[in-house]
């Protein structure tokens, strides 16, 4: 049996999720970021779920998602209801999960051509 590497083309995808970094295509990212199929916003200024505010939400909404996947680190942590409501009021679905689950779900939806945005919270280096 021959095996071949089948790399997705036409969109940014998550290759690996670690506790302190996430690899997008072939690039390791070690600080919080927002990922859409066609672009990545690096250095999203969110160090933990408690730091999610209207500005952080607006940076995600600016990518015009139909659904947002919020990766909250190594484990699932829910943000304040007001943060979630900022998406729902605009008709944008939002799901909260750990980073590994968010990455798997993002890759699946992006591969289907959906307008998905994943926002990943990574702990600060140190």
Phi and psi in radians as a Rosetta constraint file:
Dihedral C 1 N 2 CA 2 C 2 CIRCULARHARMONIC -1.592 0.35
Dihedral N 2 CA 2 C 2 N 3 CIRCULARHARMONIC 2.389 0.35
Dihedral C 2 N 3 CA 3 C 3 CIRCULARHARMONIC -1.943 0.35
Dihedral N 3 CA 3 C 3 N 4 CIRCULARHARMONIC 2.484 0.35
Dihedral C 3 N 4 CA 4 C 4 CIRCULARHARMONIC -2.386 0.35
Dihedral N 4 CA 4 C 4 N 5 CIRCULARHARMONIC 2.634 0.35
Dihedral C 4 N 5 CA 5 C 5 CIRCULARHARMONIC -1.429 0.35
Dihedral N 5 CA 5 C 5 N 6 CIRCULARHARMONIC 2.120 0.35
Dihedral C 5 N 6 CA 6 C 6 CIRCULARHARMONIC -1.919 0.35
Dihedral N 6 CA 6 C 6 N 7 CIRCULARHARMONIC 1.767 0.35
Dihedral C 6 N 7 CA 7 C 7 CIRCULARHARMONIC -1.668 0.35
Dihedral N 7 CA 7 C 7 N 8 CIRCULARHARMONIC 2.284 0.35
Dihedral C 7 N 8 CA 8 C 8 CIRCULARHARMONIC -1.051 0.35
Dihedral N 8 CA 8 C 8 N 9 CIRCULARHARMONIC 2.451 0.35
Dihedral C 8 N 9 CA 9 C 9 CIRCULARHARMONIC -2.126 0.35
Dihedral N 9 CA 9 C 9 N 10 CIRCULARHARMONIC 2.655 0.35
Dihedral C 9 N 10 CA 10 C 10 CIRCULARHARMONIC 1.630 0.35
Dihedral N 10 CA 10 C 10 N 11 CIRCULARHARMONIC -0.078 0.35
Dihedral C 10 N 11 CA 11 C 11 CIRCULARHARMONIC -2.718 0.35
Dihedral N 11 CA 11 C 11 N 12 CIRCULARHARMONIC 2.721 0.35
Dihedral C 11 N 12 CA 12 C 12 CIRCULARHARMONIC -1.322 0.35
Dihedral N 12 CA 12 C 12 N 13 CIRCULARHARMONIC 2.392 0.35
Dihedral C 12 N 13 CA 13 C 13 CIRCULARHARMONIC -2.359 0.35
Dihedral N 13 CA 13 C 13 N 14 CIRCULARHARMONIC 2.753 0.35
Dihedral C 13 N 14 CA 14 C 14 CIRCULARHARMONIC -1.597 0.35
Dihedral N 14 CA 14 C 14 N 15 CIRCULARHARMONIC 2.181 0.35
Dihedral C 14 N 15 CA 15 C 15 CIRCULARHARMONIC -1.621 0.35
Dihedral N 15 CA 15 C 15 N 16 CIRCULARHARMONIC -0.690 0.35
Dihedral C 15 N 16 CA 16 C 16 CIRCULARHARMONIC -2.637 0.35
Dihedral N 16 CA 16 C 16 N 17 CIRCULARHARMONIC 2.532 0.35
Dihedral C 16 N 17 CA 17 C 17 CIRCULARHARMONIC -2.133 0.35
Dihedral N 17 CA 17 C 17 N 18 CIRCULARHARMONIC 2.148 0.35
Dihedral C 17 N 18 CA 18 C 18 CIRCULARHARMONIC -1.981 0.35
Dihedral N 18 CA 18 C 18 N 19 CIRCULARHARMONIC 3.127 0.35
Dihedral C 18 N 19 CA 19 C 19 CIRCULARHARMONIC -1.217 0.35
Dihedral N 19 CA 19 C 19 N 20 CIRCULARHARMONIC -0.593 0.35
Dihedral C 19 N 20 CA 20 C 20 CIRCULARHARMONIC -2.049 0.35
Dihedral N 20 CA 20 C 20 N 21 CIRCULARHARMONIC 0.026 0.35
Dihedral C 20 N 21 CA 21 C 21 CIRCULARHARMONIC -2.727 0.35
Dihedral N 21 CA 21 C 21 N 22 CIRCULARHARMONIC 2.830 0.35
Dihedral C 21 N 22 CA 22 C 22 CIRCULARHARMONIC -2.349 0.35
Dihedral N 22 CA 22 C 22 N 23 CIRCULARHARMONIC 2.359 0.35
Dihedral C 22 N 23 CA 23 C 23 CIRCULARHARMONIC -1.711 0.35
Dihedral N 23 CA 23 C 23 N 24 CIRCULARHARMONIC 2.103 0.35
Dihedral C 23 N 24 CA 24 C 24 CIRCULARHARMONIC -1.852 0.35
Dihedral N 24 CA 24 C 24 N 25 CIRCULARHARMONIC 2.092 0.35
Dihedral C 24 N 25 CA 25 C 25 CIRCULARHARMONIC 0.961 0.35
Dihedral N 25 CA 25 C 25 N 26 CIRCULARHARMONIC -1.835 0.35
Dihedral C 25 N 26 CA 26 C 26 CIRCULARHARMONIC -2.070 0.35
Dihedral N 26 CA 26 C 26 N 27 CIRCULARHARMONIC 0.272 0.35
Dihedral C 26 N 27 CA 27 C 27 CIRCULARHARMONIC -2.003 0.35
Dihedral N 27 CA 27 C 27 N 28 CIRCULARHARMONIC 2.190 0.35
Dihedral C 27 N 28 CA 28 C 28 CIRCULARHARMONIC -1.476 0.35
Dihedral N 28 CA 28 C 28 N 29 CIRCULARHARMONIC 2.204 0.35
Dihedral C 28 N 29 CA 29 C 29 CIRCULARHARMONIC -1.934 0.35
Dihedral N 29 CA 29 C 29 N 30 CIRCULARHARMONIC 2.255 0.35
Dihedral C 29 N 30 CA 30 C 30 CIRCULARHARMONIC -2.036 0.35
Dihedral N 30 CA 30 C 30 N 31 CIRCULARHARMONIC 0.194 0.35
Dihedral C 30 N 31 CA 31 C 31 CIRCULARHARMONIC -2.362 0.35
Dihedral N 31 CA 31 C 31 N 32 CIRCULARHARMONIC 2.781 0.35
Dihedral C 31 N 32 CA 32 C 32 CIRCULARHARMONIC -0.925 0.35
Dihedral N 32 CA 32 C 32 N 33 CIRCULARHARMONIC 2.481 0.35
Dihedral C 32 N 33 CA 33 C 33 CIRCULARHARMONIC -2.687 0.35
Dihedral N 33 CA 33 C 33 N 34 CIRCULARHARMONIC 2.925 0.35
Dihedral C 33 N 34 CA 34 C 34 CIRCULARHARMONIC -2.111 0.35
Dihedral N 34 CA 34 C 34 N 35 CIRCULARHARMONIC 2.329 0.35
Dihedral C 34 N 35 CA 35 C 35 CIRCULARHARMONIC -2.187 0.35
Dihedral N 35 CA 35 C 35 N 36 CIRCULARHARMONIC 2.233 0.35
Dihedral C 35 N 36 CA 36 C 36 CIRCULARHARMONIC -2.099 0.35
Dihedral N 36 CA 36 C 36 N 37 CIRCULARHARMONIC 2.843 0.35
Dihedral C 36 N 37 CA 37 C 37 CIRCULARHARMONIC -1.012 0.35
Dihedral N 37 CA 37 C 37 N 38 CIRCULARHARMONIC -0.470 0.35
Dihedral C 37 N 38 CA 38 C 38 CIRCULARHARMONIC -1.920 0.35
Dihedral N 38 CA 38 C 38 N 39 CIRCULARHARMONIC -0.078 0.35
Dihedral C 38 N 39 CA 39 C 39 CIRCULARHARMONIC -2.887 0.35
Dihedral N 39 CA 39 C 39 N 40 CIRCULARHARMONIC 2.869 0.35
Dihedral C 39 N 40 CA 40 C 40 CIRCULARHARMONIC -2.277 0.35
Dihedral N 40 CA 40 C 40 N 41 CIRCULARHARMONIC 2.371 0.35
Dihedral C 40 N 41 CA 41 C 41 CIRCULARHARMONIC -1.850 0.35
Dihedral N 41 CA 41 C 41 N 42 CIRCULARHARMONIC 1.917 0.35
Dihedral C 41 N 42 CA 42 C 42 CIRCULARHARMONIC -1.523 0.35
Dihedral N 42 CA 42 C 42 N 43 CIRCULARHARMONIC 2.894 0.35
Dihedral C 42 N 43 CA 43 C 43 CIRCULARHARMONIC 0.937 0.35
Dihedral N 43 CA 43 C 43 N 44 CIRCULARHARMONIC 0.769 0.35
Dihedral C 43 N 44 CA 44 C 44 CIRCULARHARMONIC -1.108 0.35
Dihedral N 44 CA 44 C 44 N 45 CIRCULARHARMONIC 2.116 0.35
Dihedral C 44 N 45 CA 45 C 45 CIRCULARHARMONIC -1.356 0.35
Dihedral N 45 CA 45 C 45 N 46 CIRCULARHARMONIC 1.012 0.35
Dihedral C 45 N 46 CA 46 C 46 CIRCULARHARMONIC -2.244 0.35
Dihedral N 46 CA 46 C 46 N 47 CIRCULARHARMONIC 2.027 0.35
Dihedral C 46 N 47 CA 47 C 47 CIRCULARHARMONIC -1.695 0.35
Dihedral N 47 CA 47 C 47 N 48 CIRCULARHARMONIC -0.370 0.35
Dihedral C 47 N 48 CA 48 C 48 CIRCULARHARMONIC -2.792 0.35
Dihedral N 48 CA 48 C 48 N 49 CIRCULARHARMONIC 2.986 0.35
Dihedral C 48 N 49 CA 49 C 49 CIRCULARHARMONIC -1.034 0.35
Dihedral N 49 CA 49 C 49 N 50 CIRCULARHARMONIC -0.606 0.35
Dihedral C 49 N 50 CA 50 C 50 CIRCULARHARMONIC -1.123 0.35
Dihedral N 50 CA 50 C 50 N 51 CIRCULARHARMONIC -0.363 0.35
Dihedral C 50 N 51 CA 51 C 51 CIRCULARHARMONIC -1.496 0.35
Dihedral N 51 CA 51 C 51 N 52 CIRCULARHARMONIC -0.023 0.35
Dihedral C 51 N 52 CA 52 C 52 CIRCULARHARMONIC -1.267 0.35
Dihedral N 52 CA 52 C 52 N 53 CIRCULARHARMONIC 2.100 0.35
Dihedral C 52 N 53 CA 53 C 53 CIRCULARHARMONIC -2.394 0.35
Dihedral N 53 CA 53 C 53 N 54 CIRCULARHARMONIC -3.014 0.35
Dihedral C 53 N 54 CA 54 C 54 CIRCULARHARMONIC -1.057 0.35
Dihedral N 54 CA 54 C 54 N 55 CIRCULARHARMONIC -0.696 0.35
Dihedral C 54 N 55 CA 55 C 55 CIRCULARHARMONIC -1.113 0.35
Dihedral N 55 CA 55 C 55 N 56 CIRCULARHARMONIC -0.742 0.35
Dihedral C 55 N 56 CA 56 C 56 CIRCULARHARMONIC -1.101 0.35
Dihedral N 56 CA 56 C 56 N 57 CIRCULARHARMONIC -0.705 0.35
Dihedral C 56 N 57 CA 57 C 57 CIRCULARHARMONIC -1.155 0.35
Dihedral N 57 CA 57 C 57 N 58 CIRCULARHARMONIC -0.669 0.35
Dihedral C 57 N 58 CA 58 C 58 CIRCULARHARMONIC -1.150 0.35
Dihedral N 58 CA 58 C 58 N 59 CIRCULARHARMONIC -0.623 0.35
Dihedral C 58 N 59 CA 59 C 59 CIRCULARHARMONIC -1.082 0.35
Dihedral N 59 CA 59 C 59 N 60 CIRCULARHARMONIC -0.589 0.35
Dihedral C 59 N 60 CA 60 C 60 CIRCULARHARMONIC -1.339 0.35
Dihedral N 60 CA 60 C 60 N 61 CIRCULARHARMONIC -0.821 0.35
Dihedral C 60 N 61 CA 61 C 61 CIRCULARHARMONIC -1.112 0.35
Dihedral N 61 CA 61 C 61 N 62 CIRCULARHARMONIC -0.455 0.35
Dihedral C 61 N 62 CA 62 C 62 CIRCULARHARMONIC -1.068 0.35
Dihedral N 62 CA 62 C 62 N 63 CIRCULARHARMONIC -0.365 0.35
Dihedral C 62 N 63 CA 63 C 63 CIRCULARHARMONIC -1.483 0.35
Dihedral N 63 CA 63 C 63 N 64 CIRCULARHARMONIC 0.064 0.35
Dihedral C 63 N 64 CA 64 C 64 CIRCULARHARMONIC 0.940 0.35
Dihedral N 64 CA 64 C 64 N 65 CIRCULARHARMONIC 0.992 0.35
Dihedral C 64 N 65 CA 65 C 65 CIRCULARHARMONIC -1.387 0.35
Dihedral N 65 CA 65 C 65 N 66 CIRCULARHARMONIC 2.750 0.35
Dihedral C 65 N 66 CA 66 C 66 CIRCULARHARMONIC -1.663 0.35
Dihedral N 66 CA 66 C 66 N 67 CIRCULARHARMONIC -0.441 0.35
Dihedral C 66 N 67 CA 67 C 67 CIRCULARHARMONIC -2.532 0.35
Dihedral N 67 CA 67 C 67 N 68 CIRCULARHARMONIC 2.482 0.35
Dihedral C 67 N 68 CA 68 C 68 CIRCULARHARMONIC -2.038 0.35
Dihedral N 68 CA 68 C 68 N 69 CIRCULARHARMONIC 2.354 0.35
Dihedral C 68 N 69 CA 69 C 69 CIRCULARHARMONIC -1.918 0.35
Dihedral N 69 CA 69 C 69 N 70 CIRCULARHARMONIC 2.059 0.35
Dihedral C 69 N 70 CA 70 C 70 CIRCULARHARMONIC -1.776 0.35
Dihedral N 70 CA 70 C 70 N 71 CIRCULARHARMONIC 1.891 0.35
Dihedral C 70 N 71 CA 71 C 71 CIRCULARHARMONIC -1.556 0.35
Dihedral N 71 CA 71 C 71 N 72 CIRCULARHARMONIC 2.084 0.35
Dihedral C 71 N 72 CA 72 C 72 CIRCULARHARMONIC -1.799 0.35
Dihedral N 72 CA 72 C 72 N 73 CIRCULARHARMONIC 0.389 0.35
Dihedral C 72 N 73 CA 73 C 73 CIRCULARHARMONIC 1.883 0.35
Dihedral N 73 CA 73 C 73 N 74 CIRCULARHARMONIC -2.670 0.35
Dihedral C 73 N 74 CA 74 C 74 CIRCULARHARMONIC -1.211 0.35
Dihedral N 74 CA 74 C 74 N 75 CIRCULARHARMONIC -0.356 0.35
Dihedral C 74 N 75 CA 75 C 75 CIRCULARHARMONIC -2.435 0.35
Dihedral N 75 CA 75 C 75 N 76 CIRCULARHARMONIC 2.755 0.35
Dihedral C 75 N 76 CA 76 C 76 CIRCULARHARMONIC -1.263 0.35
Dihedral N 76 CA 76 C 76 N 77 CIRCULARHARMONIC 2.262 0.35
Dihedral C 76 N 77 CA 77 C 77 CIRCULARHARMONIC -2.421 0.35
Dihedral N 77 CA 77 C 77 N 78 CIRCULARHARMONIC 2.271 0.35
Dihedral C 77 N 78 CA 78 C 78 CIRCULARHARMONIC -1.523 0.35
Dihedral N 78 CA 78 C 78 N 79 CIRCULARHARMONIC 2.336 0.35
Dihedral C 78 N 79 CA 79 C 79 CIRCULARHARMONIC -1.351 0.35
Dihedral N 79 CA 79 C 79 N 80 CIRCULARHARMONIC 3.078 0.35
Dihedral C 79 N 80 CA 80 C 80 CIRCULARHARMONIC -1.048 0.35
Dihedral N 80 CA 80 C 80 N 81 CIRCULARHARMONIC 2.558 0.35
Dihedral C 80 N 81 CA 81 C 81 CIRCULARHARMONIC -1.015 0.35
Dihedral N 81 CA 81 C 81 N 82 CIRCULARHARMONIC -0.591 0.35
Dihedral C 81 N 82 CA 82 C 82 CIRCULARHARMONIC -1.098 0.35
Dihedral N 82 CA 82 C 82 N 83 CIRCULARHARMONIC -0.632 0.35
Dihedral C 82 N 83 CA 83 C 83 CIRCULARHARMONIC -1.135 0.35
Dihedral N 83 CA 83 C 83 N 84 CIRCULARHARMONIC -0.819 0.35
Dihedral C 83 N 84 CA 84 C 84 CIRCULARHARMONIC -1.109 0.35
Dihedral N 84 CA 84 C 84 N 85 CIRCULARHARMONIC -0.698 0.35
Dihedral C 84 N 85 CA 85 C 85 CIRCULARHARMONIC -1.095 0.35
Dihedral N 85 CA 85 C 85 N 86 CIRCULARHARMONIC -0.521 0.35
Dihedral C 85 N 86 CA 86 C 86 CIRCULARHARMONIC -1.052 0.35
Dihedral N 86 CA 86 C 86 N 87 CIRCULARHARMONIC -0.502 0.35
Dihedral C 86 N 87 CA 87 C 87 CIRCULARHARMONIC -1.472 0.35
Dihedral N 87 CA 87 C 87 N 88 CIRCULARHARMONIC -0.816 0.35
Dihedral C 87 N 88 CA 88 C 88 CIRCULARHARMONIC -1.105 0.35
Dihedral N 88 CA 88 C 88 N 89 CIRCULARHARMONIC -0.636 0.35
Dihedral C 88 N 89 CA 89 C 89 CIRCULARHARMONIC -1.064 0.35
Dihedral N 89 CA 89 C 89 N 90 CIRCULARHARMONIC -0.477 0.35
Dihedral C 89 N 90 CA 90 C 90 CIRCULARHARMONIC -1.683 0.35
Dihedral N 90 CA 90 C 90 N 91 CIRCULARHARMONIC 0.138 0.35
Dihedral C 90 N 91 CA 91 C 91 CIRCULARHARMONIC 1.329 0.35
Dihedral N 91 CA 91 C 91 N 92 CIRCULARHARMONIC 0.393 0.35
Dihedral C 91 N 92 CA 92 C 92 CIRCULARHARMONIC -1.832 0.35
Dihedral N 92 CA 92 C 92 N 93 CIRCULARHARMONIC 2.147 0.35
Dihedral C 92 N 93 CA 93 C 93 CIRCULARHARMONIC -1.251 0.35
Dihedral N 93 CA 93 C 93 N 94 CIRCULARHARMONIC 2.544 0.35
Dihedral C 93 N 94 CA 94 C 94 CIRCULARHARMONIC -2.436 0.35
Dihedral N 94 CA 94 C 94 N 95 CIRCULARHARMONIC 2.316 0.35
Dihedral C 94 N 95 CA 95 C 95 CIRCULARHARMONIC -2.137 0.35
Dihedral N 95 CA 95 C 95 N 96 CIRCULARHARMONIC 2.396 0.35
Dihedral C 95 N 96 CA 96 C 96 CIRCULARHARMONIC -1.895 0.35
Dihedral N 96 CA 96 C 96 N 97 CIRCULARHARMONIC 2.261 0.35
Dihedral C 96 N 97 CA 97 C 97 CIRCULARHARMONIC -2.724 0.35
Dihedral N 97 CA 97 C 97 N 98 CIRCULARHARMONIC 3.027 0.35
Dihedral C 97 N 98 CA 98 C 98 CIRCULARHARMONIC -1.267 0.35
Dihedral N 98 CA 98 C 98 N 99 CIRCULARHARMONIC 2.895 0.35
Dihedral C 98 N 99 CA 99 C 99 CIRCULARHARMONIC -1.052 0.35
Dihedral N 99 CA 99 C 99 N 100 CIRCULARHARMONIC -0.699 0.35
Dihedral C 99 N 100 CA 100 C 100 CIRCULARHARMONIC -1.113 0.35
Dihedral N 100 CA 100 C 100 N 101 CIRCULARHARMONIC -0.773 0.35
Dihedral C 100 N 101 CA 101 C 101 CIRCULARHARMONIC -1.168 0.35
Dihedral N 101 CA 101 C 101 N 102 CIRCULARHARMONIC -0.684 0.35
Dihedral C 101 N 102 CA 102 C 102 CIRCULARHARMONIC -1.104 0.35
Dihedral N 102 CA 102 C 102 N 103 CIRCULARHARMONIC -0.698 0.35
Dihedral C 102 N 103 CA 103 C 103 CIRCULARHARMONIC -1.146 0.35
Dihedral N 103 CA 103 C 103 N 104 CIRCULARHARMONIC -0.773 0.35
Dihedral C 103 N 104 CA 104 C 104 CIRCULARHARMONIC -1.089 0.35
Dihedral N 104 CA 104 C 104 N 105 CIRCULARHARMONIC -0.777 0.35
Dihedral C 104 N 105 CA 105 C 105 CIRCULARHARMONIC -1.176 0.35
Dihedral N 105 CA 105 C 105 N 106 CIRCULARHARMONIC -0.727 0.35
Dihedral C 105 N 106 CA 106 C 106 CIRCULARHARMONIC -1.019 0.35
Dihedral N 106 CA 106 C 106 N 107 CIRCULARHARMONIC -0.877 0.35
Dihedral C 106 N 107 CA 107 C 107 CIRCULARHARMONIC -1.018 0.35
Dihedral N 107 CA 107 C 107 N 108 CIRCULARHARMONIC -0.719 0.35
Dihedral C 107 N 108 CA 108 C 108 CIRCULARHARMONIC -1.120 0.35
Dihedral N 108 CA 108 C 108 N 109 CIRCULARHARMONIC -0.872 0.35
Dihedral C 108 N 109 CA 109 C 109 CIRCULARHARMONIC -1.195 0.35
Dihedral N 109 CA 109 C 109 N 110 CIRCULARHARMONIC -0.708 0.35
Dihedral C 109 N 110 CA 110 C 110 CIRCULARHARMONIC -1.110 0.35
Dihedral N 110 CA 110 C 110 N 111 CIRCULARHARMONIC -0.665 0.35
Dihedral C 110 N 111 CA 111 C 111 CIRCULARHARMONIC -1.133 0.35
Dihedral N 111 CA 111 C 111 N 112 CIRCULARHARMONIC -0.447 0.35
Dihedral C 111 N 112 CA 112 C 112 CIRCULARHARMONIC -1.498 0.35
Dihedral N 112 CA 112 C 112 N 113 CIRCULARHARMONIC -0.029 0.35
Dihedral C 112 N 113 CA 113 C 113 CIRCULARHARMONIC 1.465 0.35
Dihedral N 113 CA 113 C 113 N 114 CIRCULARHARMONIC 0.242 0.35
Dihedral C 113 N 114 CA 114 C 114 CIRCULARHARMONIC -1.315 0.35
Dihedral N 114 CA 114 C 114 N 115 CIRCULARHARMONIC 2.687 0.35
Dihedral C 114 N 115 CA 115 C 115 CIRCULARHARMONIC -1.553 0.35
Dihedral N 115 CA 115 C 115 N 116 CIRCULARHARMONIC 1.373 0.35
Dihedral C 115 N 116 CA 116 C 116 CIRCULARHARMONIC -1.847 0.35
Dihedral N 116 CA 116 C 116 N 117 CIRCULARHARMONIC 2.529 0.35
Dihedral C 116 N 117 CA 117 C 117 CIRCULARHARMONIC -2.245 0.35
Dihedral N 117 CA 117 C 117 N 118 CIRCULARHARMONIC 2.317 0.35
Dihedral C 117 N 118 CA 118 C 118 CIRCULARHARMONIC -1.983 0.35
Dihedral N 118 CA 118 C 118 N 119 CIRCULARHARMONIC 2.275 0.35
Dihedral C 118 N 119 CA 119 C 119 CIRCULARHARMONIC -1.959 0.35
Dihedral N 119 CA 119 C 119 N 120 CIRCULARHARMONIC 2.063 0.35
Dihedral C 119 N 120 CA 120 C 120 CIRCULARHARMONIC -1.903 0.35
Dihedral N 120 CA 120 C 120 N 121 CIRCULARHARMONIC 2.228 0.35
Dihedral C 120 N 121 CA 121 C 121 CIRCULARHARMONIC -1.706 0.35
Dihedral N 121 CA 121 C 121 N 122 CIRCULARHARMONIC 2.124 0.35
Dihedral C 121 N 122 CA 122 C 122 CIRCULARHARMONIC -2.047 0.35
Dihedral N 122 CA 122 C 122 N 123 CIRCULARHARMONIC 2.493 0.35
Dihedral C 122 N 123 CA 123 C 123 CIRCULARHARMONIC -1.177 0.35
Dihedral N 123 CA 123 C 123 N 124 CIRCULARHARMONIC 2.592 0.35
Dihedral C 123 N 124 CA 124 C 124 CIRCULARHARMONIC -1.101 0.35
Dihedral N 124 CA 124 C 124 N 125 CIRCULARHARMONIC 2.587 0.35
Dihedral C 124 N 125 CA 125 C 125 CIRCULARHARMONIC -1.105 0.35
Dihedral N 125 CA 125 C 125 N 126 CIRCULARHARMONIC 2.553 0.35
